[in-house]
Amino acid sequence: MWYWLCVMWAASLWAADPSYTKDIVPVLQKNCVGCHQGSMKSAGLDLTSYESFKRGGKQGDGFAQTIRYITGEAKPSMPLGQPLLKAEVVDVFKAWVKLGAPDDSPKLETKLTPTKYSLSPVITALRWSPDGKHLAVSGNGEVLVHKMEGSEFRLDKRLLGKSERILSIAWSQEGKMLVAGGGTPARFGEVQWWDMTSGQMLRSAELPNDTVFGASLSPDGTKVAVGCADNTVHAFETATGKELYKIGSHENWVLGTVFSANGKRLVSVGRDRAAKIMDANLGQFLENANTSQKSELNAVARHPGKDLIVMGGEDRYPYVYSLDRTRNMRVGDDAMFVQRLDRQEGVILALDWSPDAKLIAVAGAAPKVNLYEAESGKAVTSCVGHEAGIYALAFSPNSKILAAGGFDGKVRIYKTSDCSLVTSFVPVPLEPGSGGGQ
């Protein structure tokens, strides 16, 4: 039976002309792009896009070069250290090149007009400007920037980009630049840099395959770090958008990143339950901050002035850790652990540490935000009113109010003194006659 299935599959390959997106890209992604992408362009060859594939590397034409290596004609044969690809797969590559290597990639067009909304989308990111006058909120294919006027919010700018999803937002310390991380699921990830005076995009950097998570900006604004679904952390230079390095120390998706207070170290958390500490300048793994977590970590936030982080995820506990080891490393040692806060009613998806360092906000699958005294870990109060899970939190620069957003598509603003609701609003302009929020 398996013989005939293989025969039928091979025959089907020849029944129609080979496709770049259906036949070539999946093989490249599985076997090749790990060493031929971004800052790891082995032999100068980047296989993450048709254009860079065609351009080739140090050995010339990318298509011909690839065929020579996957057939074993050129050494070392590819994939490096692995058996040669099956003959029928190589035959598909040859047939595609013989046809002229046609590119049938769907063309992604940058949005030139704002999205029209009949419902408010799920809110996955929000962040205050450093002066507390503007709140940036994720939308579909855009970031919506609202100006706070008293207790009301007015839509001020719409930052339109190519990415369908915006999953994280960060402002530079002086408020002149905004960074957004996201992408289009199963297609590409993107980091966007925006000039907030003009509302124009300064530059963008793309990564293949999937959206990026947990974008963070270094304190001096020179670097941006993101987590990826291929278990890596990538860092980019703000001034040029150039990729500085890729770190592959995680064993599962990386969902959050944050720089240390002086910007010299970088922390990432993810599905592999680990909080990894890295040298932010050299792009080198240093050590694990934690050893005791037994479930995935979804979010991380840092103390505004010290190298303390709070992280949480699937097991519903927020954990506070120091980035500085108090004694020599031992197997199974959790010396950097500081304290554990109360178990939440749902999976933790969002965290923030107030700029005055006094409060930690925790939210997630449960429809409320819990506030804790950062130093003692004591529960203070809970902010209620959401109709479903909360995916984004942000303290204002003066720490007096907290913004929260999530599945129901509304931003809610609370006083941090008692969690009383100041206001709530739908951050996107709805079409006349639409049903409103989620």
Secondary structure, 3 states (H helix, E strand, C coil): CHHHHHHHHHHHHHHCCCCHHHHHHHHHHHHCCCCEECCEEHHHCCCCCHHHHHHCECCECHHHHHHHHHCCCCCCCCCCCCCCCCHHHHHHHHHHHHCCCCCCCCCCCCCCCCCCECECCCCCCEEECCCCCEEEEECEEEEEEEEEECCEEEEEEEEEEEEEEEEEEEECCCCCEEEEEEEECCCEEEEEEEECCCCEEEEEEEEECCCEEEEEECCCCCEEEEEECCCCEEEEECCCCCEEEEECCCCCCEEEEEECCCCCEEEEEECCCCEEEEECCCCEEEEECCCCCCCCEEEEEECCCCCEEEEEECCCCCEEEECCCCCCCCCCCCCCEEEECCCCCCCEEEEEECCCCCEEEEEECCCEEEEEECCCCCEEEEEECCCCCEEEEEECCCCCEEEEEECCCCEEEEECCCCCEEEEECCCCECCCCCECC
